[in-house]
């Protein structure tokens, strides 16, 4: 892979961030940034999947909870 061309301002920002993170190279800063972006995307995808599941099947949970609470089901807290 070759080098990535960035503007002078972006290069300054990368170096500033690197100093704050204690990362010595621009490639290190890019590596940290890519890792963080991957984690952020994974969290977002999980959240989207949960929301889709709740939209699709949430009514079943609500029905079951309503039936349980209406039936006065005793809970064993021991």
N, C-alpha and C positions, 0 to 999 in steps of 0.2 A: 504494500500500500504506500502511496505517496503522501506527501504533506498536504495539509488542508490550508488553503489560502483564507486568511481572515483579515478584517480591516485592522488598522492601527489601534483603533479604540477597543475592538474586541480583544486584541492581543493584550492590551493593558489590563482589561477586565480579567482575562484569564490569569495573568501574572498576579494581580491583586488577590484574586480568589485563592490561587495556589499558596500565597504567603499566609493567608488567613487559615487555610486548611493544613499548612505544614507540608505541602506537596511541592517537591522541588522542580518538577518539569511540567511543561504544558501538556504533554501526553498523559501524565499522571492526573492532571485536573480533568482532562477529557474522560479518562477512565472512570474517575469518581463520578462525574456527571452522568455518564452512560449507565453506570450501576444504579444511581439514584433514579434515573428516568425509568429503567426497567422495573425497579421496585414500585414506583408510582403507578406505572401501567398495570402491573400485576394486581395491586390493591384496587385500582379502578375497575379492572375486569372482574375481580371477585365481587365487588360491590354491585356491578351491573348484573352479574349472574344471580346474586341474592335477590335483587329487586325484581328481576324477571320471574324467579321462582315464587316470590311472594305474590306478585300479580297473578300468576297462573294458579297457585295452590293455596293462597292465603285464606280464601273463603272457607276451605275445608277445615283449617285450624280454628277459624272463628266459630264455625258451626259446632265443632267438637267441644270447644270451650264453653259455648252457650249451653249445650246439652249437659255437660258435666256440672256447670254451676246451677242450672235449673233443676237438675235431679238431686241436688243436695248430697253429692257424693262425699262421704267422709274420707278424710285423709289420715293416714297413719303416719304420724310425725316421729315415731320412735326410731 
